[in-house]
Amino acid sequence: MLQLIASASVLPTSAWATSSVPPASWNGVAFGGDVTLTVDGFAHEVAQSLIEDARSELDRLERIFSLYNNRSTPSKLNQNGTLHNAPRELTDVLRLSDTLFIKTDGAFDPTVQTYWDEEDNTTVGFNHVSVDRDTIRLVPGTRLTLNGIAQGFITDHIAERFRTAGATHTLINLGEFQATGPKLDGRAWEIGLRDPEAIWRVAETVSLKKGALATSSRALPSSRLSQHIFDPATGLSPTHIKSVSVIAPTATWADGLSTALFIMPLEKGCDLLGTQQNVAARFTMADGEVFTTSDWGRLTS
């Protein structure tokens, strides 16, 4: 679900909503899930314009990134192995993926789509992907899934469009959250973290004034979807952890890190987090124990 709750700071006074103007909302489907756009703090006409702009941009980005559509750009790349004139957004995501692949010692690896397809794993490894300007090439047999980073990237992209429009009190939720600032009254956004054992229950509520939050979880233990995050080294879904939530400056980084930390041993993951600024994590281990890194409280209060 995507929720945009925005307020203006630099738009003309006539664009601001009064307290009697209700938020403008739109509900739809994108990237295989329900999407809600809610804009608060603007006059109705301005809010509707912002929503229409966001809807148009989401449609465009879905055509680029979605694996649910066999005509999307990643689907064509997986089918053909080579893509010329690739969209800039896709090459940007792949370059960010390469950075995460290196920093996580291969724990973050979009080529694990091969495991989902239950085929030979000899082509797993992001070193089988090359990006040369706007041309992308895959080693034969290699296939990509960008589910571990694309939604974060898109969340950041929408956030930047709102910033450009003057919306500096905005929360974006596309599975990953991005706050461009606090609510108009200065209060933080309150975000509930699902209990991985009972997804209808909130395990913890965190306060977010700025930055991003992403979670990776085994939320469906009775189905094959519980193995939607694969360890690139084994092709198996890790069993030592139930969920990990990451706070980071951007949703792209939070999304990618949460995927990698779900796979990495706890000690190694904490070592990685120690090299990052303004990044913290909350781990729920297989035995139910909850562990947070030292900056979690500072970044979520």
Secondary structure, 3 states (H helix, E strand, C coil): CCCCCCCECCCCHHHECCCCCCCEEEEEEECCEEEEEEECCECHHHHHHHHHHHHHHHHHHHHHHCCCCCCCHHHHHHHHCEECCCCHHHHHHHHHHHHHHHHCCCCCCHHHHHHHCCCCCCCCCHHHEEEECCEEEECCCCCCCCCCCHHHHHHHHHHHHHHHCCECCCEEECCCEEECCCCCCCCCEEEEEEECCEEEEEEEEEEECCEEEEEEECCCCCCHHHHCCCCCCCCCCCCCEEEEEEEECCHHHHHHHHHHHHHCCHHHHHHHHCCCCCCEEEEEECCCCEEECCCHHHHCC
